[in-house]
């Protein structure tokens, strides 16, 4: 049971970390590249994403999945009854092929024509509820440009409503055609505010940042997603501490049970131990017999614990029996992720520690004398 609890704890926490992490990365990519900037964050400096050093990223970095230009600009959504601030995120059509494609709850994501600027946008469920928007509605957004007194209005059509579960980000962003911001900012068609890079393995993010820093010129700065949202990733890192506490507690329980079982076996077989010693069996040989028997019990316990733990995890993964409040936990059901390397290391560690611990109670055998045990028998 201790092994089952450890496995369930690990797969749930790892699943929760992976789920939240992927949602945040869906908004910003693993690595971000943008010009060094001293001005306000919403007044982005244009970056030529066709320049030579940016094009070299695909060849010079390992495990690159995609490199996508984006831009962001703060604006105001206005209806006759409501007014709401929002960040317009200008993207290309390829942006929606990744994580966001699974977050649509109504309608579809925008489709941008090749020969003209697309007026379709996707907004979050939070924004839609606050502003009383539905799929197919027209939306007006106003942007304040530097040096201008009057905001510029743009009319869009809502084609999709998405819900990632990350309320702090969902209520902040909406998605539309990058070319709208290029026109508003008077940029060229090959200019954007940010270049986002997606890689294949999150654990290689530091390596990706180092590679990107070497490749791009000095006028660009490289950020990773952890730098952008430190509070979220620090919180996720704290969950590892919870897992370690659970593993330690369960390991202590398992060790106590292992020691107890071995001691009971030795006490039950005290006469047999005395008989074996009277026939010349050494303490070492008798200890090896008990360790062999106890290790087989330990191995069976591991197998049964794995069977129970993985059965519970698989049931949750495919049937989502345990539900959660998405507004509180950012996910609608308890997530499950199998980190096979970690789980294998956990099983090996439990088995190894169990074998080591069993050596100490087996030392009692050295204090058992044939004369006394045979007389008692």
Buried (B, 14 or more C-beta within 10 A) or exposed (E): BBBBBBBBBBBBBBBBBBBBBBBBBBBBBBBBBBBEEEEEEEEBBBBBBEBEBBEEBEEBBEEBEBBBBBBBBBBBBBBEEEEBEBBBBBBBBEBBEBBBEEBBEBBBBBEBEEEEBBBBBBBBBBBBEBBEBEBEBEBEBBBBBEEEEEBEEBEBBBBBBBBBBBBEBBBBBBBBBBBBBBBBBEBEEBBBBBBBBBBEEBEBBEBBBEBBEEBBEEEBEBBBBBEBBEEBBEEBEEBEEEBEEBBEEBBEEBBEBBBEBBEEBBEEBBBBBBBBBEEEBEBEEBBEBBBEBBBEBBEEBBEEBBEBBBEBBEEBBEEBEEEBEBEEBBBBBBBBBBBEEBBEEBBEEBBEBBBEBBEEBBEBBEEBEBEEBEEEE
